[in-house]
Amino acid sequence: MSLGNFYGIGLGPGDPGLVTLRAAEVLRSVQVIYAAASQQSSRSVSGRILDALPGLTARRCELAFTMSNNFEERLARIDEHAEQILAVLRSGQDAAFVTIGDPMTYSTCGYLLRALLRREPELPHEIIPGVNSWSALAAKEAVPLVEDQTMLQIVPAAVAPGSAELDRLLAADATTVLLKCYRTREELLRQLSERGFHAVYGAGIGLEEEFVSDDPDAIAARPREYLSMLIVRKAGAADCDPVEKP
């Protein structure tokens, strides 16, 4: 029996309207859709997006990944899920693994795809890109992320306020996106302001609970939010000023 097709699909940051036509087409055609189980709520962001898409008939399965600091444990769990998905693919059914954002950007999908291809090197597969959260946040504020020669720095791990790493990042002629900064965001905002930087905070982009602000007091009043980020630019830079909204 021929192997089924495997699809890695980016669903975007949370708004079902940002799911691409190609992603929706494939999701309506596959027999099984896999998504990562949420550790924060009973329904994952991916699950909520899928709920809003019409015409899906696939069986849906949530996979529990571990956030252990032990990288070998994390890979072992991915290998377990790869075996589960391969059982479906070897039966001739098509399957998709969905992820918020983009499947090739800070996503479990990359590890999962490698695990699948180690076991089935000839596995037919397609990766369908999705909108990243920082792109959606910049669009919300009509603030260009980068223009001309400016670089873009995406920082996936928490950076300590006052650290040499933060100094290095801010020394570059770049827009810096700080992810996973929710534990230290108030102190980061204070230090960024003192050093002449402007920061926009975004949380739950594309979801009902979406929050966007550059007001430190309004941000400080928020609870810790895992799906959040700061977009940081040098204050007064021409390409940091918002485009006037109608």
C-alpha positions in Angstrom: 0.0 0.0 0.0 1.2 3.5 -0.9 2.1 5.9 1.9 -0.4 8.7 2.6 0.7 12.3 2.3 2.0 14.2 5.4 1.3 17.9 5.6 2.9 20.4 8.1 0.5 23.3 8.2 0.8 26.8 9.7 -2.5 28.2 10.9 -1.2 31.8 11.6 -1.3 33.5 15.0 -5.0 32.9 15.9 -7.4 34.6 13.5 -9.0 32.0 11.3 -9.1 34.6 8.6 -5.4 34.4 8.3 -5.4 30.7 7.4 -4.2 30.5 3.8 -6.4 29.1 1.0 -3.9 26.3 0.5 -4.0 25.3 4.2 -7.8 25.3 4.2 -7.9 23.2 1.0 -5.6 20.6 2.5 -7.3 20.5 5.8 -10.6 19.7 4.1 -8.9 16.8 2.2 -7.0 14.9 4.8 -8.3 12.0 6.9 -6.5 12.9 10.2 -5.4 16.2 11.7 -2.9 16.3 14.5 -2.3 19.3 16.8 -0.3 19.9 19.9 -2.4 19.7 23.1 -2.6 22.9 25.1 -1.0 23.1 28.5 -2.8 26.3 29.4 -6.4 25.5 28.6 -8.8 22.7 27.6 -8.7 23.8 24.0 -5.5 24.7 22.1 -5.3 27.8 20.0 -4.9 25.5 17.0 -8.0 23.7 18.0 -10.0 26.9 18.2 -8.8 27.9 14.7 -9.8 24.5 13.4 -13.3 24.8 15.0 -13.8 28.0 13.0 -13.0 26.5 9.6 -16.0 25.1 7.7 -16.0 21.8 5.9 -13.5 19.8 8.0 -14.3 16.2 8.2 -11.0 14.7 9.4 -10.6 12.9 12.7 -8.7 15.2 15.1 -6.1 14.1 17.5 -4.2 16.1 20.1 -0.6 15.2 20.9 0.9 15.9 24.3 4.5 17.1 23.9 6.8 17.6 26.9 8.4 20.9 27.8 11.1 19.1 29.8 14.5 20.8 30.0 15.9 17.4 29.1 16.3 17.6 25.3 16.5 13.8 24.9 13.2 13.4 26.7 11.6 15.9 24.3 13.0 14.1 21.3 11.8 10.7 22.6 8.2 12.1 22.9 8.4 13.4 19.3 9.6 9.9 18.2 6.5 8.4 19.9 4.2 10.7 18.0 6.0 10.1 14.7 5.3 6.4 15.1 1.6 7.1 15.8 1.3 9.4 12.7 3.2 6.8 10.5 0.7 4.1 11.4 -2.0 6.3 9.8 0.2 7.2 6.8 1.2 3.6 6.2 -2.5 2.7 6.0 -2.7 5.0 3.0 -4.5 7.9 4.8 -3.3 11.5 4.5 -2.5 13.3 7.7 -1.7 16.9 8.7 0.1 18.3 11.7 -1.1 21.9 12.4 0.7 24.6 14.4 0.1 28.2 15.2 2.3 30.6 13.3 4.6 29.0 10.7 5.5 25.3 10.8 9.2 26.0 10.0 9.7 28.8 12.5 10.3 27.8 16.2 7.9 25.0 15.7 7.7 21.3 16.8 6.8 20.5 13.2 10.5 20.6 12.1 11.5 18.0 14.6 8.4 15.9 13.8 9.1 16.0 10.1 12.7 14.8 10.6 11.6 12.0 12.8 9.1 10.9 10.1 11.7 11.1 7.3 14.2 9.1 9.3 11.7 6.2 9.4 10.3 6.7 5.9 12.8 8.6 3.7 10.4 8.5 0.7 7.5 9.9 2.6 5.5 12.3 0.4 5.2 15.5 2.3 4.4 19.2 1.9 4.9 22.2 4.3 2.4 25.0 4.1 3.6 28.2 5.6 1.6 30.4 8.0 1.6 34.0 9.2 4.0 34.7 12.1 2.7 36.4 15.2 5.2 39.3 15.0 4.1 40.0 11.4 0.5 40.1 12.6 1.3 42.4 15.5 3.2 44.8 13.2 0.2 44.8 10.8 -2.1 45.6 13.7 -0.1 48.7 14.5 0.7 49.6 10.9 4.4 49.8 11.9 6.9 48.5 9.4 9.1 45.8 10.9 12.1 46.6 8.8 12.9 48.9 5.9 15.9 49.6 3.8 19.0 48.2 5.5 17.5 47.5 8.9 17.9 44.0 10.2 15.2 41.9 12.0 16.2 40.0 15.1 13.8 37.3 16.5 14.8 36.2 20.0 13.0 33.0 21.0 14.1 32.8 24.6 13.8 35.1 27.6 16.5 37.8 27.7 17.4 39.1 31.2 17.0 42.8 31.7 20.5 44.4 32.1 22.3 41.4 30.6 25.1 41.5 28.2 22.9 39.7 25.7 20.3 42.4 25.8 23.1 45.0 25.3 24.3 43.1 22.2 20.9 42.9 20.7 20.1 46.6 21.2 23.5 47.7 19.8 22.5 46.4 16.3 20.7 48.5 13.8 17.7 46.3 14.0 14.1 45.7 14.9 14.2 43.2 17.8 11.3 40.9 18.6 11.5 39.5 22.1 9.5 36.4 22.7 8.8 34.7 26.1 9.5 37.9 27.9 6.3 37.9 30.0 8.1 37.2 33.3 10.3 40.3 33.1 8.4 42.6 30.7 7.9 45.5 33.2 11.6 45.7 34.0 12.5 45.3 30.3 10.1 48.1 29.4 11.6 50.4 32.0 15.2 49.8 30.8 14.2 50.1 27.2 12.6 53.4 27.8 15.6 54.7 29.7 17.8 53.7 26.8 15.7 55.5 24.2 13.8 52.5 22.7 10.2 52.3 21.8 8.4 48.9 22.5 5.0 47.6 21.4 3.6 44.8 23.4 1.2 42.2 21.9 -0.5 39.3 23.5 -3.0 36.8 22.1 -2.7 38.3 18.6 -5.7 37.2 16.5 -7.6 35.8 19.4 -10.7 37.2 21.3 -8.4 38.2 24.2 -6.0 40.1 21.9 -4.2 43.0 23.6 -1.8 45.5 22.0 -0.3 48.5 23.6 2.8 50.7 24.1 1.5 52.1 27.4 3.7 50.7 30.3 1.0 51.1 32.9 -1.6 49.3 30.8 0.9 46.5 30.1 1.8 46.2 33.8 -1.9 45.7 34.6 -2.0 42.5 32.5 -1.4 39.0 33.9 1.6 37.0 32.6 0.7 35.9 29.1 2.7 33.2 27.4 1.6 34.1 23.9 3.1 37.5 24.0 6.0 39.5 22.6 7.7 42.9 22.4 8.6 44.6 19.2 11.5 47.0 20.0 12.9 49.8 17.9 15.0 52.9 18.6 12.6 55.7 19.5 12.2 58.4 16.9 13.4 56.2 14.0 11.4 57.2 10.9 10.5 53.6 10.2 9.2 53.1 13.7 6.5 55.8 13.5 3.0 54.3 12.9 1.4 54.9 9.6 -1.6 57.3 10.1 -4.8 55.2 10.4 -7.9 56.5 8.7 
